[in-house]
Amino acid sequence: MRSLINNHVIGVTDGHLSILKLVGTGYRAQVEQKDGKPFISVKVGASIQQGLFIPENLTVTSPAPTRIIVEGVDKQQVKLFAARLREFHPPEPYKGKGIYVDDETIALKAKKIK
């Protein structure tokens, strides 16, 4: 309970931040308007663009095509939205391509050689 109150106080005073990094050839993200609502479209390895509508209590920006910044007052909402974006293409262990959240690292596997 104490940590929830602490997270709310920090959220109101400083705000919570989550930075997503898109790693891979042709991986792009952009924030746009769709049906009058903010929408983030992400192109990560699929032939079509995928995306999510941005909740009203969050601010999502894309300063570069391979970076997404999610800001908000509620830590749970910020991390949940970042996790939902990461579901489009989680990092894969062989080439390291995917969407990384908050300086996430993965151990790359070695190729199997006969």
PyMOL commands that set and color helices and strands:
alter all, ss='L'
color gray80, all
select helices_A, chain A and resi 2-13+75-86
alter helices_A, ss='H'
color red, helices_A
select strands_A, chain A and resi 16-23+28-34+37-43+50-53+58-61+67-72+98-101
alter strands_A, ss='S'
color yellow, strands_A
deselect
rebuild
show_as cartoon
